[in-house]
Amino acid sequence: MSDAPLIQLIRAEMQRFTGRQYQIAFDQFDAKSLQELLRFLLDAEYEHPRFQSLPGAQPAIPRRSNQAKIEVRSRAA
């Protein structure tokens, strides 16, 4: 399974938070690092109401009270 959908989610979250695009080579990250980065972004949104109050801010990924662990298979697997 490709990491592309997870990378797309991370890019969408980062752009939504800041309104900017970043040229980061996420395809160089392993699957675990991508999962942790997405977890950080979701936690940042939940922990910091400032992100929720940005004009037009809409969660790209619905937040659940018991956020399920996102599993992605590494390309090396």
HTML snippet that shows the backbone in 3Dmol.js (N, CA, C, O; Angstrom):
<script src="https://3Dmol.org/build/3Dmol-min.js"></script>
<div id="view" style="width:600px;height:400px;position:relative"></div>
<script>
const pdb = `
ATOM      1  N   MET A   1       0.845  -1.191   0.000  1.00  0.00           N
ATOM      2  CA  MET A   1       0.000   0.000   0.000  1.00  0.00           C
ATOM      3  C   MET A   1       0.885   1.247   0.000  1.00  0.00           C
ATOM      4  O   MET A   1       1.889   1.309   0.709  1.00  0.00           O
ATOM      5  N   SER A   2       0.510   2.204  -0.778  1.00  0.00           N
ATOM      6  CA  SER A   2       1.262   3.450  -0.884  1.00  0.00           C
ATOM      7  C   SER A   2       0.951   4.373   0.289  1.00  0.00           C
ATOM      8  O   SER A   2      -0.130   4.318   0.873  1.00  0.00           O
ATOM      9  N   ASP A   3       1.915   5.215   0.616  1.00  0.00           N
ATOM     10  CA  ASP A   3       1.728   6.221   1.669  1.00  0.00           C
ATOM     11  C   ASP A   3       1.085   7.483   1.115  1.00  0.00           C
ATOM     12  O   ASP A   3       0.846   8.427   1.868  1.00  0.00           O
ATOM     13  N   ALA A   4       0.798   7.522  -0.192  1.00  0.00           N
ATOM     14  CA  ALA A   4       0.288   8.734  -0.843  1.00  0.00           C
ATOM     15  C   ALA A   4      -0.970   9.305  -0.173  1.00  0.00           C
ATOM     16  O   ALA A   4      -1.024  10.517   0.036  1.00  0.00           O
ATOM     17  N   PRO A   5      -1.987   8.497   0.174  1.00  0.00           N
ATOM     18  CA  PRO A   5      -3.173   9.083   0.825  1.00  0.00           C
ATOM     19  C   PRO A   5      -2.833   9.753   2.157  1.00  0.00           C
ATOM     20  O   PRO A   5      -3.388  10.804   2.476  1.00  0.00           O
ATOM     21  N   LEU A   6      -1.942   9.167   2.923  1.00  0.00           N
ATOM     22  CA  LEU A   6      -1.540   9.757   4.205  1.00  0.00           C
ATOM     23  C   LEU A   6      -0.780  11.065   3.967  1.00  0.00           C
ATOM     24  O   LEU A   6      -0.982  12.041   4.689  1.00  0.00           O
ATOM     25  N   ILE A   7       0.085  11.084   2.966  1.00  0.00           N
ATOM     26  CA  ILE A   7       0.822  12.299   2.640  1.00  0.00           C
ATOM     27  C   ILE A   7      -0.147  13.395   2.201  1.00  0.00           C
ATOM     28  O   ILE A   7       0.026  14.556   2.573  1.00  0.00           O
ATOM     29  N   GLN A   8      -1.154  13.045   1.423  1.00  0.00           N
ATOM     30  CA  GLN A   8      -2.152  14.025   0.993  1.00  0.00           C
ATOM     31  C   GLN A   8      -2.899  14.603   2.195  1.00  0.00           C
ATOM     32  O   GLN A   8      -3.159  15.805   2.245  1.00  0.00           O
ATOM     33  N   LEU A   9      -3.242  13.755   3.160  1.00  0.00           N
ATOM     34  CA  LEU A   9      -3.918  14.230   4.370  1.00  0.00           C
ATOM     35  C   LEU A   9      -3.025  15.199   5.153  1.00  0.00           C
ATOM     36  O   LEU A   9      -3.489  16.237   5.625  1.00  0.00           O
ATOM     37  N   ILE A  10      -1.761  14.854   5.282  1.00  0.00           N
ATOM     38  CA  ILE A  10      -0.828  15.712   6.023  1.00  0.00           C
ATOM     39  C   ILE A  10      -0.692  17.056   5.327  1.00  0.00           C
ATOM     40  O   ILE A  10      -0.756  18.099   5.978  1.00  0.00           O
ATOM     41  N   ARG A  11      -0.506  17.044   4.010  1.00  0.00           N
ATOM     42  CA  ARG A  11      -0.382  18.305   3.270  1.00  0.00           C
ATOM     43  C   ARG A  11      -1.651  19.151   3.416  1.00  0.00           C
ATOM     44  O   ARG A  11      -1.568  20.366   3.597  1.00  0.00           O
ATOM     45  N   ALA A  12      -2.818  18.519   3.338  1.00  0.00           N
ATOM     46  CA  ALA A  12      -4.085  19.248   3.473  1.00  0.00           C
ATOM     47  C   ALA A  12      -4.212  19.872   4.864  1.00  0.00           C
ATOM     48  O   ALA A  12      -4.631  21.023   4.988  1.00  0.00           O
ATOM     49  N   GLU A  13      -3.859  19.132   5.895  1.00  0.00           N
ATOM     50  CA  GLU A  13      -3.933  19.656   7.257  1.00  0.00           C
ATOM     51  C   GLU A  13      -2.983  20.832   7.448  1.00  0.00           C
ATOM     52  O   GLU A  13      -3.355  21.846   8.038  1.00  0.00           O
ATOM     53  N   MET A  14      -1.755  20.698   6.947  1.00  0.00           N
ATOM     54  CA  MET A  14      -0.781  21.782   7.097  1.00  0.00           C
ATOM     55  C   MET A  14      -1.251  23.039   6.370  1.00  0.00           C
ATOM     56  O   MET A  14      -1.132  24.145   6.897  1.00  0.00           O
ATOM     57  N   GLN A  15      -1.775  22.874   5.178  1.00  0.00           N
ATOM     58  CA  GLN A  15      -2.250  24.032   4.424  1.00  0.00           C
ATOM     59  C   GLN A  15      -3.459  24.653   5.101  1.00  0.00           C
ATOM     60  O   GLN A  15      -3.595  25.876   5.131  1.00  0.00           O
ATOM     61  N   ARG A  16      -4.337  23.822   5.645  1.00  0.00           N
ATOM     62  CA  ARG A  16      -5.522  24.341   6.329  1.00  0.00           C
ATOM     63  C   ARG A  16      -5.134  25.129   7.570  1.00  0.00           C
ATOM     64  O   ARG A  16      -5.731  26.168   7.855  1.00  0.00           O
ATOM     65  N   PHE A  17      -4.140  24.649   8.312  1.00  0.00           N
ATOM     66  CA  PHE A  17      -3.708  25.339   9.530  1.00  0.00           C
ATOM     67  C   PHE A  17      -3.095  26.695   9.221  1.00  0.00           C
ATOM     68  O   PHE A  17      -3.341  27.669   9.933  1.00  0.00           O
ATOM     69  N   THR A  18      -2.293  26.763   8.157  1.00  0.00           N
ATOM     70  CA  THR A  18      -1.500  27.965   7.921  1.00  0.00           C
ATOM     71  C   THR A  18      -1.922  28.763   6.693  1.00  0.00           C
ATOM     72  O   THR A  18      -1.580  29.939   6.568  1.00  0.00           O
ATOM     73  N   GLY A  19      -2.662  28.129   5.789  1.00  0.00           N
ATOM     74  CA  GLY A  19      -3.006  28.782   4.534  1.00  0.00           C
ATOM     75  C   GLY A  19      -1.850  28.792   3.555  1.00  0.00           C
ATOM     76  O   GLY A  19      -1.902  29.484   2.538  1.00  0.00           O
ATOM     77  N   ARG A  20      -0.812  28.037   3.848  1.00  0.00           N
ATOM     78  CA  ARG A  20       0.384  27.993   3.006  1.00  0.00           C
ATOM     79  C   ARG A  20       0.697  26.564   2.608  1.00  0.00           C
ATOM     80  O   ARG A  20       0.304  25.614   3.285  1.00  0.00           O
ATOM     81  N   GLN A  21       1.409  26.425   1.501  1.00  0.00           N
ATOM     82  CA  GLN A  21       1.898  25.114   1.083  1.00  0.00           C
ATOM     83  C   GLN A  21       3.382  25.023   1.402  1.00  0.00           C
ATOM     84  O   GLN A  21       4.102  26.016   1.308  1.00  0.00           O
ATOM     85  N   TYR A  22       3.839  23.843   1.777  1.00  0.00           N
ATOM     86  CA  TYR A  22       5.232  23.619   2.127  1.00  0.00           C
ATOM     87  C   TYR A  22       5.808  22.543   1.219  1.00  0.00           C
ATOM     88  O   TYR A  22       5.159  21.531   0.953  1.00  0.00           O
ATOM     89  N   GLN A  23       7.012  22.763   0.752  1.00  0.00           N
ATOM     90  CA  GLN A  23       7.695  21.801  -0.114  1.00  0.00           C
ATOM     91  C   GLN A  23       8.542  20.867   0.749  1.00  0.00           C
ATOM     92  O   GLN A  23       9.757  21.031   0.858  1.00  0.00           O
ATOM     93  N   ILE A  24       7.885  19.894   1.352  1.00  0.00           N
ATOM     94  CA  ILE A  24       8.549  18.922   2.218  1.00  0.00           C
ATOM     95  C   ILE A  24       8.477  17.566   1.530  1.00  0.00           C
ATOM     96  O   ILE A  24       7.413  17.168   1.057  1.00  0.00           O
ATOM     97  N   ALA A  25       9.589  16.861   1.471  1.00  0.00           N
ATOM     98  CA  ALA A  25       9.666  15.560   0.800  1.00  0.00           C
ATOM     99  C   ALA A  25       9.133  14.464   1.724  1.00  0.00           C
ATOM    100  O   ALA A  25       9.892  13.654   2.257  1.00  0.00           O
ATOM    101  N   PHE A  26       7.816  14.458   1.898  1.00  0.00           N
ATOM    102  CA  PHE A  26       7.208  13.461   2.785  1.00  0.00           C
ATOM    103  C   PHE A  26       7.427  12.031   2.302  1.00  0.00           C
ATOM    104  O   PHE A  26       7.391  11.093   3.099  1.00  0.00           O
ATOM    105  N   ASP A  27       7.652  11.860   1.000  1.00  0.00           N
ATOM    106  CA  ASP A  27       7.882  10.512   0.489  1.00  0.00           C
ATOM    107  C   ASP A  27       9.206   9.927   0.997  1.00  0.00           C
ATOM    108  O   ASP A  27       9.462   8.735   0.828  1.00  0.00           O
ATOM    109  N   GLN A  28      10.041  10.758   1.616  1.00  0.00           N
ATOM    110  CA  GLN A  28      11.296  10.293   2.204  1.00  0.00           C
ATOM    111  C   GLN A  28      11.100   9.804   3.645  1.00  0.00           C
ATOM    112  O   GLN A  28      12.004   9.203   4.225  1.00  0.00           O
ATOM    113  N   PHE A  29       9.924  10.062   4.217  1.00  0.00           N
ATOM    114  CA  PHE A  29       9.622   9.638   5.588  1.00  0.00           C
ATOM    115  C   PHE A  29       9.142   8.189   5.569  1.00  0.00           C
ATOM    116  O   PHE A  29       8.534   7.743   4.596  1.00  0.00           O
ATOM    117  N   ASP A  30       9.417   7.465   6.638  1.00  0.00           N
ATOM    118  CA  ASP A  30       8.859   6.118   6.757  1.00  0.00           C
ATOM    119  C   ASP A  30       7.407   6.231   7.236  1.00  0.00           C
ATOM    120  O   ASP A  30       6.980   7.290   7.698  1.00  0.00           O
ATOM    121  N   ALA A  31       6.664   5.145   7.123  1.00  0.00           N
ATOM    122  CA  ALA A  31       5.233   5.145   7.441  1.00  0.00           C
ATOM    123  C   ALA A  31       4.975   5.556   8.891  1.00  0.00           C
ATOM    124  O   ALA A  31       4.028   6.295   9.157  1.00  0.00           O
ATOM    125  N   LYS A  32       5.793   5.093   9.825  1.00  0.00           N
ATOM    126  CA  LYS A  32       5.610   5.426  11.243  1.00  0.00           C
ATOM    127  C   LYS A  32       5.774   6.929  11.466  1.00  0.00           C
ATOM    128  O   LYS A  32       5.006   7.528  12.218  1.00  0.00           O
ATOM    129  N   SER A  33       6.764   7.540  10.822  1.00  0.00           N
ATOM    130  CA  SER A  33       6.971   8.983  10.965  1.00  0.00           C
ATOM    131  C   SER A  33       5.791   9.762  10.405  1.00  0.00           C
ATOM    132  O   SER A  33       5.383  10.770  10.983  1.00  0.00           O
ATOM    133  N   LEU A  34       5.238   9.306   9.285  1.00  0.00           N
ATOM    134  CA  LEU A  34       4.064   9.969   8.707  1.00  0.00           C
ATOM    135  C   LEU A  34       2.869   9.864   9.650  1.00  0.00           C
ATOM    136  O   LEU A  34       2.131  10.831   9.836  1.00  0.00           O
ATOM    137  N   GLN A  35       2.682   8.689  10.241  1.00  0.00           N
ATOM    138  CA  GLN A  35       1.585   8.503  11.198  1.00  0.00           C
ATOM    139  C   GLN A  35       1.747   9.440  12.387  1.00  0.00           C
ATOM    140  O   GLN A  35       0.777  10.053  12.833  1.00  0.00           O
ATOM    141  N   GLU A  36       2.955   9.553  12.896  1.00  0.00           N
ATOM    142  CA  GLU A  36       3.204  10.412  14.050  1.00  0.00           C
ATOM    143  C   GLU A  36       3.018  11.886  13.695  1.00  0.00           C
ATOM    144  O   GLU A  36       2.515  12.657  14.512  1.00  0.00           O
ATOM    145  N   LEU A  37       3.415  12.279  12.500  1.00  0.00           N
ATOM    146  CA  LEU A  37       3.226  13.659  12.076  1.00  0.00           C
ATOM    147  C   LEU A  37       1.739  13.987  11.976  1.00  0.00           C
ATOM    148  O   LEU A  37       1.306  15.049  12.426  1.00  0.00           O
ATOM    149  N   LEU A  38       0.960  13.088  11.394  1.00  0.00           N
ATOM    150  CA  LEU A  38      -0.481  13.313  11.309  1.00  0.00           C
ATOM    151  C   LEU A  38      -1.099  13.358  12.700  1.00  0.00           C
ATOM    152  O   LEU A  38      -1.976  14.180  12.965  1.00  0.00           O
ATOM    153  N   ARG A  39      -0.648  12.486  13.580  1.00  0.00           N
ATOM    154  CA  ARG A  39      -1.143  12.495  14.963  1.00  0.00           C
ATOM    155  C   ARG A  39      -0.844  13.833  15.631  1.00  0.00           C
ATOM    156  O   ARG A  39      -1.689  14.380  16.338  1.00  0.00           O
ATOM    157  N   PHE A  40       0.360  14.360  15.405  1.00  0.00           N
ATOM    158  CA  PHE A  40       0.722  15.667  15.944  1.00  0.00           C
ATOM    159  C   PHE A  40      -0.217  16.755  15.418  1.00  0.00           C
ATOM    160  O   PHE A  40      -0.703  17.578  16.195  1.00  0.00           O
ATOM    161  N   LEU A  41      -0.474  16.767  14.123  1.00  0.00           N
ATOM    162  CA  LEU A  41      -1.338  17.785  13.536  1.00  0.00           C
ATOM    163  C   LEU A  41      -2.749  17.715  14.114  1.00  0.00           C
ATOM    164  O   LEU A  41      -3.352  18.745  14.417  1.00  0.00           O
ATOM    165  N   LEU A  42      -3.269  16.510  14.265  1.00  0.00           N
ATOM    166  CA  LEU A  42      -4.607  16.352  14.842  1.00  0.00           C
ATOM    167  C   LEU A  42      -4.626  16.776  16.305  1.00  0.00           C
ATOM    168  O   LEU A  42      -5.573  17.421  16.756  1.00  0.00           O
ATOM    169  N   ASP A  43      -3.581  16.415  17.047  1.00  0.00           N
ATOM    170  CA  ASP A  43      -3.492  16.824  18.451  1.00  0.00           C
ATOM    171  C   ASP A  43      -3.364  18.331  18.568  1.00  0.00           C
ATOM    172  O   ASP A  43      -3.970  18.937  19.451  1.00  0.00           O
ATOM    173  N   ALA A  44      -2.585  18.943  17.689  1.00  0.00           N
ATOM    174  CA  ALA A  44      -2.401  20.397  17.723  1.00  0.00           C
ATOM    175  C   ALA A  44      -3.734  21.097  17.511  1.00  0.00           C
ATOM    176  O   ALA A  44      -4.034  22.086  18.179  1.00  0.00           O
ATOM    177  N   GLU A  45      -4.519  20.591  16.598  1.00  0.00           N
ATOM    178  CA  GLU A  45      -5.833  21.185  16.345  1.00  0.00           C
ATOM    179  C   GLU A  45      -6.730  21.043  17.571  1.00  0.00           C
ATOM    180  O   GLU A  45      -7.433  21.983  17.941  1.00  0.00           O
ATOM    181  N   TYR A  46      -6.707  19.889  18.191  1.00  0.00           N
ATOM    182  CA  TYR A  46      -7.553  19.617  19.343  1.00  0.00           C
ATOM    183  C   TYR A  46      -7.092  20.403  20.577  1.00  0.00           C
ATOM    184  O   TYR A  46      -7.907  20.927  21.336  1.00  0.00           O
ATOM    185  N   GLU A  47      -5.772  20.472  20.759  1.00  0.00           N
ATOM    186  CA  GLU A  47      -5.208  21.100  21.949  1.00  0.00           C
ATOM    187  C   GLU A  47      -5.205  22.623  21.877  1.00  0.00           C
ATOM    188  O   GLU A  47      -5.243  23.290  22.911  1.00  0.00           O
ATOM    189  N   HIS A  48      -5.161  23.176  20.673  1.00  0.00           N
ATOM    190  CA  HIS A  48      -5.004  24.617  20.514  1.00  0.00           C
ATOM    191  C   HIS A  48      -6.205  25.206  19.789  1.00  0.00           C
ATOM    192  O   HIS A  48      -6.283  25.140  18.562  1.00  0.00           O
ATOM    193  N   PRO A  49      -7.139  25.781  20.536  1.00  0.00           N
ATOM    194  CA  PRO A  49      -8.354  26.342  19.932  1.00  0.00           C
ATOM    195  C   PRO A  49      -8.073  27.411  18.883  1.00  0.00           C
ATOM    196  O   PRO A  49      -8.940  27.701  18.059  1.00  0.00           O
ATOM    197  N   ARG A  50      -6.877  28.003  18.895  1.00  0.00           N
ATOM    198  CA  ARG A  50      -6.525  29.015  17.897  1.00  0.00           C
ATOM    199  C   ARG A  50      -6.708  28.465  16.486  1.00  0.00           C
ATOM    200  O   ARG A  50      -7.169  29.184  15.599  1.00  0.00           O
ATOM    201  N   PHE A  51      -6.354  27.204  16.267  1.00  0.00           N
ATOM    202  CA  PHE A  51      -6.508  26.607  14.949  1.00  0.00           C
ATOM    203  C   PHE A  51      -7.979  26.508  14.568  1.00  0.00           C
ATOM    204  O   PHE A  51      -8.331  26.679  13.401  1.00  0.00           O
ATOM    205  N   GLN A  52      -8.822  26.239  15.525  1.00  0.00           N
ATOM    206  CA  GLN A  52     -10.247  26.078  15.257  1.00  0.00           C
ATOM    207  C   GLN A  52     -10.916  27.410  14.960  1.00  0.00           C
ATOM    208  O   GLN A  52     -11.975  27.444  14.334  1.00  0.00           O
ATOM    209  N   SER A  53     -10.312  28.506  15.401  1.00  0.00           N
ATOM    210  CA  SER A  53     -10.943  29.803  15.225  1.00  0.00           C
ATOM    211  C   SER A  53     -10.457  30.560  13.991  1.00  0.00           C
ATOM    212  O   SER A  53     -10.895  31.685  13.750  1.00  0.00           O
ATOM    213  N   LEU A  54      -9.560  29.964  13.206  1.00  0.00           N
ATOM    214  CA  LEU A  54      -9.102  30.622  11.991  1.00  0.00           C
ATOM    215  C   LEU A  54     -10.266  30.759  11.019  1.00  0.00           C
ATOM    216  O   LEU A  54     -11.098  29.857  10.929  1.00  0.00           O
ATOM    217  N   PRO A  55     -10.340  31.880  10.284  1.00  0.00           N
ATOM    218  CA  PRO A  55     -11.445  32.068   9.343  1.00  0.00           C
ATOM    219  C   PRO A  55     -11.502  30.924   8.339  1.00  0.00           C
ATOM    220  O   PRO A  55     -10.499  30.588   7.709  1.00  0.00           O
ATOM    221  N   GLY A  56     -12.664  30.340   8.199  1.00  0.00           N
ATOM    222  CA  GLY A  56     -12.860  29.252   7.245  1.00  0.00           C
ATOM    223  C   GLY A  56     -12.274  27.922   7.652  1.00  0.00           C
ATOM    224  O   GLY A  56     -12.254  26.989   6.849  1.00  0.00           O
ATOM    225  N   ALA A  57     -11.793  27.807   8.886  1.00  0.00           N
ATOM    226  CA  ALA A  57     -11.183  26.547   9.317  1.00  0.00           C
ATOM    227  C   ALA A  57     -12.236  25.462   9.449  1.00  0.00           C
ATOM    228  O   ALA A  57     -13.196  25.596  10.208  1.00  0.00           O
ATOM    229  N   GLN A  58     -12.048  24.425   8.725  1.00  0.00           N
ATOM    230  CA  GLN A  58     -12.906  23.254   8.777  1.00  0.00           C
ATOM    231  C   GLN A  58     -12.009  22.036   8.906  1.00  0.00           C
ATOM    232  O   GLN A  58     -11.042  21.924   8.152  1.00  0.00           O
ATOM    233  N   PRO A  59     -12.280  21.128   9.816  1.00  0.00           N
ATOM    234  CA  PRO A  59     -11.417  19.962   9.927  1.00  0.00           C
ATOM    235  C   PRO A  59     -11.466  19.126   8.656  1.00  0.00           C
ATOM    236  O   PRO A  59     -12.542  18.730   8.206  1.00  0.00           O
ATOM    237  N   ALA A  60     -10.305  18.862   8.083  1.00  0.00           N
ATOM    238  CA  ALA A  60     -10.230  18.013   6.898  1.00  0.00           C
ATOM    239  C   ALA A  60     -10.462  16.562   7.288  1.00  0.00           C
ATOM    240  O   ALA A  60     -10.924  15.755   6.481  1.00  0.00           O
ATOM    241  N   ILE A  61     -10.135  16.239   8.541  1.00  0.00           N
ATOM    242  CA  ILE A  61     -10.310  14.883   9.042  1.00  0.00           C
ATOM    243  C   ILE A  61     -11.184  14.978  10.282  1.00  0.00           C
ATOM    244  O   ILE A  61     -10.795  15.627  11.253  1.00  0.00           O
ATOM    245  N   PRO A  62     -12.353  14.348  10.276  1.00  0.00           N
ATOM    246  CA  PRO A  62     -13.213  14.433  11.462  1.00  0.00           C
ATOM    247  C   PRO A  62     -12.485  13.916  12.702  1.00  0.00           C
ATOM    248  O   PRO A  62     -11.841  12.868  12.657  1.00  0.00           O
ATOM    249  N   ARG A  63     -12.587  14.636  13.778  1.00  0.00           N
ATOM    250  CA  ARG A  63     -11.944  14.261  15.043  1.00  0.00           C
ATOM    251  C   ARG A  63     -12.918  13.432  15.866  1.00  0.00           C
ATOM    252  O   ARG A  63     -14.060  13.836  16.086  1.00  0.00           O
ATOM    253  N   ARG A  64     -12.466  12.284  16.314  1.00  0.00           N
ATOM    254  CA  ARG A  64     -13.279  11.434  17.180  1.00  0.00           C
ATOM    255  C   ARG A  64     -12.730  11.516  18.590  1.00  0.00           C
ATOM    256  O   ARG A  64     -11.543  11.771  18.796  1.00  0.00           O
ATOM    257  N   SER A  65     -13.606  11.297  19.559  1.00  0.00           N
ATOM    258  CA  SER A  65     -13.160  11.378  20.946  1.00  0.00           C
ATOM    259  C   SER A  65     -12.129  10.296  21.255  1.00  0.00           C
ATOM    260  O   SER A  65     -11.248  10.503  22.089  1.00  0.00           O
ATOM    261  N   ASN A  66     -12.229   9.175  20.609  1.00  0.00           N
ATOM    262  CA  ASN A  66     -11.240   8.107  20.797  1.00  0.00           C
ATOM    263  C   ASN A  66     -10.565   7.848  19.459  1.00  0.00           C
ATOM    264  O   ASN A  66     -10.789   6.812  18.834  1.00  0.00           O
ATOM    265  N   GLN A  67      -9.736   8.794  19.020  1.00  0.00           N
ATOM    266  CA  GLN A  67      -9.097   8.759  17.704  1.00  0.00           C
ATOM    267  C   GLN A  67      -8.440   7.405  17.471  1.00  0.00           C
ATOM    268  O   GLN A  67      -7.550   6.995  18.216  1.00  0.00           O
ATOM    269  N   ALA A  68      -8.886   6.725  16.440  1.00  0.00           N
ATOM    270  CA  ALA A  68      -8.340   5.414  16.109  1.00  0.00           C
ATOM    271  C   ALA A  68      -6.925   5.568  15.570  1.00  0.00           C
ATOM    272  O   ALA A  68      -6.589   6.565  14.932  1.00  0.00           O
ATOM    273  N   LYS A  69      -6.112   4.567  15.839  1.00  0.00           N
ATOM    274  CA  LYS A  69      -4.756   4.575  15.313  1.00  0.00           C
ATOM    275  C   LYS A  69      -4.824   4.392  13.807  1.00  0.00           C
ATOM    276  O   LYS A  69      -5.505   3.492  13.316  1.00  0.00           O
ATOM    277  N   ILE A  70      -4.129   5.230  13.084  1.00  0.00           N
ATOM    278  CA  ILE A  70      -4.106   5.150  11.638  1.00  0.00           C
ATOM    279  C   ILE A  70      -3.000   4.196  11.248  1.00  0.00           C
ATOM    280  O   ILE A  70      -1.845   4.383  11.630  1.00  0.00           O
ATOM    281  N   GLU A  71      -3.352   3.165  10.482  1.00  0.00           N
ATOM    282  CA  GLU A  71      -2.370   2.181  10.088  1.00  0.00           C
ATOM    283  C   GLU A  71      -2.049   2.340   8.605  1.00  0.00           C
ATOM    284  O   GLU A  71      -2.940   2.392   7.757  1.00  0.00           O
ATOM    285  N   VAL A  72      -0.777   2.413   8.324  1.00  0.00           N
ATOM    286  CA  VAL A  72      -0.312   2.515   6.945  1.00  0.00           C
ATOM    287  C   VAL A  72       0.816   1.528   6.796  1.00  0.00           C
ATOM    288  O   VAL A  72       1.716   1.465   7.634  1.00  0.00           O
ATOM    289  N   ARG A  73       0.770   0.763   5.739  1.00  0.00           N
ATOM    290  CA  ARG A  73       1.852  -0.196   5.497  1.00  0.00           C
ATOM    291  C   ARG A  73       2.997   0.510   4.806  1.00  0.00           C
ATOM    292  O   ARG A  73       2.791   1.289   3.875  1.00  0.00           O
ATOM    293  N   SER A  74       4.177   0.239   5.256  1.00  0.00           N
ATOM    294  CA  SER A  74       5.369   0.822   4.667  1.00  0.00           C
ATOM    295  C   SER A  74       5.593   0.242   3.285  1.00  0.00           C
ATOM    296  O   SER A  74       5.246  -0.910   3.026  1.00  0.00           O
ATOM    297  N   ARG A  75       6.171   1.033   2.398  1.00  0.00           N
ATOM    298  CA  ARG A  75       6.502   0.537   1.062  1.00  0.00           C
ATOM    299  C   ARG A  75       7.523  -0.575   1.131  1.00  0.00           C
ATOM    300  O   ARG A  75       7.592  -1.408   0.227  1.00  0.00           O
ATOM    301  N   ALA A  76       8.317  -0.604   2.184  1.00  0.00           N
ATOM    302  CA  ALA A  76       9.337  -1.626   2.335  1.00  0.00           C
ATOM    303  C   ALA A  76       8.760  -2.966   2.776  1.00  0.00           C
ATOM    304  O   ALA A  76       9.421  -3.997   2.651  1.00  0.00           O
ATOM    305  N   ALA A  77       7.519  -2.958   3.295  1.00  0.00           N
ATOM    306  CA  ALA A  77       6.912  -4.180   3.830  1.00  0.00           C
ATOM    307  C   ALA A  77       6.426  -5.093   2.740  1.00  0.00           C
ATOM    308  O   ALA A  77       5.890  -6.164   3.024  1.00  0.00           O
TER     309      ALA A  77
END
`;
const viewer = $3Dmol.createViewer("view");
viewer.addModel(pdb, "pdb");
viewer.setStyle({}, {cartoon: {color: "spectrum"}});
viewer.zoomTo();
viewer.render();
</script>
